[in-house]
Amino acid sequence: MQSLKLRDLQARMSDKVWLSDGGMETTLIFLDGIDLPHFASFPLLESEAGRESLRRYFAGYLAEARTHGAGFVLGTVTWRSGKGWGEIMGLSEGDIEAINRDAVSFARTIAASPEARGVDIVFEGVVGPHGDAYAPDRMLDAAEAEEAHGQQVRSLAGAGVDFVTATTIANPAEGIGIARAAIRADVPVVVSFTVETDGRLLTGQTLGEAIAETDAATDGSVAWYGVNCAHPDHFRQTLAGDWLGRMGQVRANASRKSHAELDNSTELDAGDISELARDYRALMTILPNLRVLGGCCGTDVRHVAAIAGQCAHAAG
């Protein structure tokens, strides 16, 4: 049953820090010089050269997890392989099914590689927003989101991920829809919201308000919540309340720039790596169940290494 899988996952993740990767797309584009159509990384699975680029990308993070005795959350390269962006890129329902299953299979080859030896790994099925997270044409309601994301969630669940994560979510209703799709597919689900520079979602809600709405609509079935694609300065002032124990992951941006500024940037803003790592250490004193630490736009393996150095032994 869903509840048993959920309890098992929460128990497994509770006793140590788990690293995830950084800003995959910004790293591949700005540091590796790889063209990603529509900011999507899954097309790299279509060629051996692309797969090798992804293997190199993950190898550095696995090395840091091993060095620091942390677990590793190995996410699928499926942030934009759902129905919304799939339609923009001309994908059929069959294509979406095949891409997501292939992405899970590829993640398993990474986990079986020599670079992963000795690292405790969980498989995360990544589900991105239906449209542009920062400037959506319109926001889906929960029923629309459940339908729109259902196929991708079912594909990832059927391929055997340990959980799915709805990431870069700017509207609680979309998170609710994805969570309900995951519950139907019998797979644990995480919801990670993104906020603007004022610490609020595009709906105007704070993280605490968005979490409360999502928990109420899903009977508390979300495994944990996160925040991503925002600098800690953008949301730390909102971190107060009895909901803080529901926050389990942070994948922050390196930059303090707004989403609009980042969208218009032609150069990578890697921020201050040491300062960001200290920010994460401070967040661990505020968020009692924070366990999954990674990065988002502008971050790479250097940022995650510094974060691990500050935080890897803080849980237990």
N, C-alpha and C positions, 0 to 999 in steps of 0.2 A: 504493500500500500504506500501511497504518497507519504503519509506521516512517518512510516518506518524509514523510508529512504531519507527523508528530511532529517530525522533524528540522527541517523547514522552519519550523514554528511556533517551536521553541526558538531557531533562528537569528534569526528576525525579531524576537523579543522580547528578545534578549540585550543590545542595545547602548544602551538608554536606559531611563528610567523610564516606566512606563505608569500613568496614573491610572485609577481606576474611580470610581463614584459612592459616596455615603455610605449612610446608613441610609434607604433609600427609604420603607419602610413607616412608620417613626417620623416622618419628615419630613412625609409626606402626612397622617398622622393628627394629629400634635400641632402642626405649624406651619401646614399648609394647611387643617386642619379638615375633611378628607375621610374619610368612613366607609369602611373597608375590611373587608368581611365575612371573618371568619376570618383577618384579617391578610394577605389576598391582594390584590395589586395588579392582577392580570390583568383583573378585571371592568371596570377603567377603559377597556379597549379597546372596550367595547361602546357607548360614546357619544362624540360629538365633544368634549363638555365634558371627559370623562375623558382623552381623547387629548391635548387641549390642556394639561391639568394635567401630564401626563407630558412633553410637549414643553418646557414651562417648566422642569420639574424638571431635565431633562438639559441644557438650554441653558447653565446656569450652570457645570456641570462641563466642558462642551466649551470654554467660554471660558477656564477655568483651564488646561486642557491646552494650548490655543493660547498663552496668555500665557507658560507655563513651558517651551514646546518639548517637551512630553511627548506620548506616544501616549495613546490612550484605549481602554479596554476597555468596550465598549458591551454591557451585559448585557440579556438579555430579561427581561420582567416575568413570569417563569414559576416563581418559587420555590415556589408552592403550586398548580401546575397539573398535577401528576402524578396517578397512580392513587389514592394514599392520601387526599389532601385532596380530590381530584376526587370520590371516592365520598361523602365527607362533604357536599360541596356539590352533589351530585346530577348530576354530569357523566357522560355516557356516554363510551365509548371514542372515538366519533366526535367528541364535543365536545372531548376532550383533544387529539386530533389537530388539529382546526381551531384551537383556542386557541393551541397552541404554534407552528403554522405562521404564524398571524396575528401573533403576537408577534415572530417573526423579520422578517416583512414590515414591521411597524411600526418595528423597529429600523433597517431599511434606509432608511425615510423620514427618520428622525432623522439618519442619516449623510449623507443627500443634502441636508439643510437648509442654509441660509446659515450657521447657527451652527456647523456642523461644517466649514466650508470651511478647508482648510489643516491639518486635524488628521488624523494617522495613526490609523485606527480598526481594531480587530479586533472580530468579533462573537462574543459569549460566550452559549452556551445555558445558562441557569441551571436547575439541578435541585436542589430542596430535599429534606429528609428525608421519608420516607414518613409518619411521624407527628410528634408533638411532639418536637422535637429535645432539649428540656430535661427532659421527663418522659414518655418513650414508654411506651405500654401494654406493649409488649415490643419487643425488638430483633430485627430481621430477620437471618437468616443470609445468607451471600453468595448462595446460589442463590435464596432468596426475594427478595432485593434486586434481583438481575439481572432476575427476572421482573417484579417490581413496577414497576421504573423503565424497563423495556425500551421500552415504547411511546413514552414521552416522549422518551427519548434518540433513538430512531429518527426521531421527528417533527422534532426540532431538527436532527439531522444531515441529514435529507432536505431541510430548508429552507435548508441551506447555512451554518450557523454555522461559525466557524473552529475552535472547540473547545467542549466542554461542561464546566461546573464543577459538581461535587457539593459543595454548600455547606452549612455548619452541620451537619456530620456528627459524631455523637457516638459512633459505633460503627464500628470499622474494617471489619467485615464488610459494612456497608451501602456504604461507600466502595468496597470490592472489587467488590461486585455491580454498582454503577453503572459502575465502570471496565470491567468485563467486557462490560457492555451496550454501552459506547462502542466498545470494540475490535471487537465484532461489527458495529457500525454504521459502522465505518471513519471514526471521528472522534476526534481527540485529546481527552484528558480530564485535568482538574485535579481534585484532591480537597482540599477545605478543611475541616479539623476545627474543632470548637469544644470548649473546655475550661471546667472549673469554676474557681473562685477559687484552687484549689490547683494549677492547671496540668495537671490530669489530665482525661481524657475520663470519661464516665459509666462506662465499663468499668474505670476505675482506671488505665488506661495513660497514659503520657506521650506527647507528640507524637512523640518519637523512636521509641518502641515501636510506635505506631500506623502510622507511616510505614514502619518495617521490615516489619511484618506485611503491609501493603498491597503494598509493592514485591515481597515474596517471593511473594505470591499472584497477582501480575499480571506477573511477569517484568520488573519495572521499567518497565512501559509507561505509567505516569502521567507526564504532561509535567512537572509540578512539583506541589508541595503548598503549602497555605496554612493560615492560622488566621484565624477570624473569630468575631465575637460574643463577644469577651472583651477585657478591657483588657490592655495590655502588662504591667502589674504582675502579672497572673494567670499569665503563661507565661514571662516573661523568665528566671526562675530555672531553667527546664528547658532552656535553649538551650545545650547543650553536647554535642559528639559529632560523629562523622564524617558524620552525616545532615544537618547544617545546610545543605550545598550543595543539598539537594533542596527547600528552602523557597524558593518564588518569589513568594509574595504574603502580604500582611497587610491585613485589613480589621477593625480593632479597634473595640470599643465606646468611646464617649466616657466612659462611667461605669465606676467601679470596683465597682458593685453586682453581686451575684450574679444568676444567671438567675432565681431565684425572686423576688428583690426587684424586678427589672425587670418580671417578669410582673405583679406586684401594684402597680406604679407608676401613678399617675394624672396625673403631671406628667413632662415630659421632663427628663432629666438630661443636659445638654450638656457637663458636665465642664469641664476647663480646656483650651481650644483650643491655646494656645501650648505648654503642657506636653506635650500629646499629640503635637504636631508634633515636639518635641524627642525624645520617646520613639521616634518613627519613625526619626529621624536616627541615634539610637543603635543601633536594630535593624539598620540598613544596615551598620554596622561589624561586626556579629556574623554576619549572614546574607549570604554573598558573592554569592548569586544572587537576592537580593530585588529584584524589578523592578516588581511590580504593587502599587500603594498606593491604598487607598480606606478607606471607613469602614463601620461597621455601626450598631447601635442608638444613637440619640442624636446621631449625626454628621450634618452637612449640608455644603453647599458651603463654608462658612467653615472647617470642619475640614480639608477636602481642599485648599483653597487654602493654608492654613498648612503642611500636610504637604508640598505641592509646593514651597513656598518654601524649606523646609529640605532637601528631598531630590532635587528634579528634576534637578540637575546632578551627582549623586553617582555615577551609573552611567556606564559607557562603556568 
